[in-house]
Amino acid sequence: MTKGTLQGSKRKKIRVSGFRARMKTPSGRSILNERRKKGRKKLSLVK
């Protein structure tokens, strides 16, 4: 059997879409602000 196509990596996921990664860029900060406005309980994967 061969492996499936999606091999997830925790480190990569956090580097791409963690809280610190979002805060680095202006567009990422706008994403967080939109989620705050919407009333999201979790803003990102890891704070």
N, CA, C and O atoms as CSV, one atom per row, in Angstrom:
chain,resi,resn,atom,element,x,y,z
A,1,MET,N,N,0.840,-1.203,0.000
A,1,MET,CA,C,0.000,0.000,0.000
A,1,MET,C,C,0.880,1.260,0.000
A,1,MET,O,O,1.888,1.336,0.703
A,2,THR,N,N,0.475,2.224,-0.794
A,2,THR,CA,C,1.191,3.490,-0.785
A,2,THR,C,C,0.527,4.447,0.213
A,2,THR,O,O,-0.617,4.251,0.624
A,3,LYS,N,N,1.260,5.457,0.576
A,3,LYS,CA,C,0.732,6.448,1.512
A,3,LYS,C,C,-0.282,7.344,0.815
A,3,LYS,O,O,-0.262,7.497,-0.407
A,4,GLY,N,N,-1.172,7.937,1.615
A,4,GLY,CA,C,-2.117,8.907,1.077
A,4,GLY,C,C,-1.403,10.198,0.731
A,4,GLY,O,O,-0.242,10.383,1.094
A,5,THR,N,N,-2.082,11.089,0.036
A,5,THR,CA,C,-1.424,12.305,-0.438
A,5,THR,C,C,-1.208,13.323,0.679
A,5,THR,O,O,-0.236,14.077,0.650
A,6,LEU,N,N,-2.106,13.349,1.662
A,6,LEU,CA,C,-2.005,14.379,2.699
A,6,LEU,C,C,-1.262,13.846,3.913
A,6,LEU,O,O,-1.780,13.020,4.664
A,7,GLN,N,N,-0.042,14.329,4.092
A,7,GLN,CA,C,0.752,13.954,5.253
A,7,GLN,C,C,0.931,15.215,6.091
A,7,GLN,O,O,1.838,16.006,5.835
A,8,GLY,N,N,0.084,15.404,7.073
A,8,GLY,CA,C,0.086,16.638,7.852
A,8,GLY,C,C,1.308,16.783,8.740
A,8,GLY,O,O,1.869,15.792,9.206
A,9,SER,N,N,1.717,18.020,8.972
A,9,SER,CA,C,2.832,18.317,9.858
A,9,SER,C,C,2.406,19.424,10.812
A,9,SER,O,O,2.013,20.509,10.382
A,10,LYS,N,N,2.487,19.145,12.107
A,10,LYS,CA,C,2.065,20.132,13.109
A,10,LYS,C,C,2.891,21.415,13.013
A,10,LYS,O,O,2.360,22.523,13.084
A,11,ARG,N,N,4.200,21.234,12.850
A,11,ARG,CA,C,5.088,22.398,12.800
A,11,ARG,C,C,4.748,23.305,11.622
A,11,ARG,O,O,4.673,24.525,11.768
A,12,LYS,N,N,4.545,22.704,10.463
A,12,LYS,CA,C,4.228,23.489,9.261
A,12,LYS,C,C,2.887,24.201,9.424
A,12,LYS,O,O,2.746,25.369,9.061
A,13,LYS,N,N,1.901,23.485,9.975
A,13,LYS,CA,C,0.563,24.043,10.154
A,13,LYS,C,C,0.619,25.294,11.034
A,13,LYS,O,O,-0.031,26.299,10.746
A,14,ILE,N,N,1.412,25.215,12.118
A,14,ILE,CA,C,1.510,26.340,13.042
A,14,ILE,C,C,2.297,27.492,12.430
A,14,ILE,O,O,1.965,28.658,12.640
A,15,ARG,N,N,3.345,27.161,11.667
A,15,ARG,CA,C,4.133,28.209,11.009
A,15,ARG,C,C,3.309,28.969,9.979
A,15,ARG,O,O,3.520,30.162,9.760
A,16,VAL,N,N,2.372,28.273,9.350
A,16,VAL,CA,C,1.552,28.896,8.314
A,16,VAL,C,C,0.343,29.609,8.914
A,16,VAL,O,O,0.042,30.744,8.544
A,17,SER,N,N,-0.349,28.943,9.840
A,17,SER,CA,C,-1.631,29.492,10.279
A,17,SER,C,C,-1.777,29.616,11.796
A,17,SER,O,O,-2.895,29.631,12.312
A,18,GLY,N,N,-0.659,29.705,12.507
A,18,GLY,CA,C,-0.714,29.952,13.946
A,18,GLY,C,C,-0.906,31.434,14.235
A,18,GLY,O,O,-0.873,32.266,13.328
A,19,PHE,N,N,-1.105,31.751,15.501
A,19,PHE,CA,C,-1.358,33.132,15.895
A,19,PHE,C,C,-0.187,34.059,15.561
A,19,PHE,O,O,-0.381,35.153,15.032
A,20,ARG,N,N,1.030,33.608,15.878
A,20,ARG,CA,C,2.223,34.436,15.634
A,20,ARG,C,C,2.414,34.686,14.140
A,20,ARG,O,O,2.811,35.778,13.733
A,21,ALA,N,N,2.132,33.678,13.336
A,21,ALA,CA,C,2.252,33.822,11.878
A,21,ALA,C,C,1.248,34.847,11.369
A,21,ALA,O,O,1.565,35.643,10.485
A,22,ARG,N,N,0.026,34.831,11.927
A,22,ARG,CA,C,-1.010,35.784,11.517
A,22,ARG,C,C,-0.610,37.216,11.905
A,22,ARG,O,O,-0.851,38.157,11.150
A,23,MET,N,N,-0.006,37.370,13.070
A,23,MET,CA,C,0.345,38.706,13.556
A,23,MET,C,C,1.502,39.335,12.775
A,23,MET,O,O,1.701,40.548,12.836
A,24,LYS,N,N,2.253,38.529,12.054
A,24,LYS,CA,C,3.430,39.040,11.339
A,24,LYS,C,C,3.069,39.934,10.165
A,24,LYS,O,O,3.783,40.895,9.878
A,25,THR,N,N,1.970,39.631,9.482
A,25,THR,CA,C,1.643,40.371,8.272
A,25,THR,C,C,0.378,41.199,8.458
A,25,THR,O,O,-0.494,40.831,9.245
A,26,PRO,N,N,0.272,42.314,7.739
A,26,PRO,CA,C,-0.937,43.145,7.819
A,26,PRO,C,C,-2.192,42.373,7.417
A,26,PRO,O,O,-3.247,42.532,8.031
A,27,SER,N,N,-2.075,41.537,6.384
A,27,SER,CA,C,-3.251,40.767,5.955
A,27,SER,C,C,-3.635,39.731,7.011
A,27,SER,O,O,-4.817,39.457,7.216
A,28,GLY,N,N,-2.638,39.160,7.676
A,28,GLY,CA,C,-2.905,38.189,8.741
A,28,GLY,C,C,-3.615,38.847,9.907
A,28,GLY,O,O,-4.519,38.265,10.505
A,29,ARG,N,N,-3.195,40.085,10.232
A,29,ARG,CA,C,-3.851,40.820,11.321
A,29,ARG,C,C,-5.285,41.140,10.960
A,29,ARG,O,O,-6.163,41.135,11.823
A,30,SER,N,N,-5.534,41.421,9.674
A,30,SER,CA,C,-6.908,41.702,9.256
A,30,SER,C,C,-7.766,40.445,9.360
A,30,SER,O,O,-8.954,40.532,9.669
A,31,ILE,N,N,-7.179,39.281,9.107
A,31,ILE,CA,C,-7.901,38.015,9.269
A,31,ILE,C,C,-8.328,37.858,10.727
A,31,ILE,O,O,-9.476,37.515,11.012
A,32,LEU,N,N,-7.393,38.113,11.648
A,32,LEU,CA,C,-7.705,37.992,13.071
A,32,LEU,C,C,-8.797,38.971,13.481
A,32,LEU,O,O,-9.690,38.629,14.256
A,33,ASN,N,N,-8.720,40.196,12.953
A,33,ASN,CA,C,-9.735,41.190,13.287
A,33,ASN,C,C,-11.111,40.781,12.781
A,33,ASN,O,O,-12.111,40.984,13.470
A,34,GLU,N,N,-11.172,40.208,11.584
A,34,GLU,CA,C,-12.448,39.735,11.039
A,34,GLU,C,C,-13.014,38.623,11.921
A,34,GLU,O,O,-14.219,38.568,12.164
A,35,ARG,N,N,-12.145,37.743,12.394
A,35,ARG,CA,C,-12.601,36.643,13.240
A,35,ARG,C,C,-13.059,37.163,14.603
A,35,ARG,O,O,-13.997,36.627,15.194
A,36,ARG,N,N,-12.394,38.206,15.098
A,36,ARG,CA,C,-12.834,38.835,16.357
A,36,ARG,C,C,-14.216,39.457,16.187
A,36,ARG,O,O,-15.086,39.324,17.047
A,37,LYS,N,N,-14.397,40.143,15.047
A,37,LYS,CA,C,-15.675,40.800,14.754
A,37,LYS,C,C,-16.812,39.787,14.688
A,37,LYS,O,O,-17.930,40.039,15.137
A,38,LYS,N,N,-16.482,38.624,14.107
A,38,LYS,CA,C,-17.481,37.572,13.944
A,38,LYS,C,C,-17.795,36.887,15.284
A,38,LYS,O,O,-18.827,36.235,15.438
A,39,GLY,N,N,-16.877,37.054,16.243
A,39,GLY,CA,C,-17.090,36.463,17.563
A,39,GLY,C,C,-16.565,35.044,17.684
A,39,GLY,O,O,-17.107,34.230,18.433
A,40,ARG,N,N,-15.519,34.759,16.950
A,40,ARG,CA,C,-14.936,33.415,16.991
A,40,ARG,C,C,-14.349,33.136,18.371
A,40,ARG,O,O,-13.705,33.995,18.973
A,41,LYS,N,N,-14.583,31.915,18.861
A,41,LYS,CA,C,-13.990,31.519,20.139
A,41,LYS,C,C,-12.485,31.325,19.971
A,41,LYS,O,O,-11.689,31.778,20.794
A,42,LYS,N,N,-12.109,30.637,18.876
A,42,LYS,CA,C,-10.681,30.434,18.573
A,42,LYS,C,C,-10.309,31.311,17.391
A,42,LYS,O,O,-10.917,31.206,16.326
A,43,LEU,N,N,-9.317,32.175,17.566
A,43,LEU,CA,C,-8.877,33.049,16.485
A,43,LEU,C,C,-7.948,32.323,15.521
A,43,LEU,O,O,-7.994,32.535,14.309
A,44,SER,N,N,-7.108,31.463,16.083
A,44,SER,CA,C,-6.168,30.711,15.260
A,44,SER,C,C,-5.909,29.370,15.917
A,44,SER,O,O,-6.502,29.058,16.950
A,45,LEU,N,N,-5.025,28.570,15.325
A,45,LEU,CA,C,-4.782,27.228,15.840
A,45,LEU,C,C,-4.151,27.250,17.231
A,45,LEU,O,O,-4.640,26.593,18.150
A,46,VAL,N,N,-3.069,28.006,17.381
A,46,VAL,CA,C,-2.354,28.042,18.656
A,46,VAL,C,C,-2.042,29.483,19.010
A,46,VAL,O,O,-1.551,30.246,18.179
A,47,LYS,N,N,-2.330,29.848,20.251
A,47,LYS,CA,C,-2.018,31.215,20.686
A,47,LYS,C,C,-0.629,31.280,21.258
A,47,LYS,O,O,-0.183,32.347,21.678
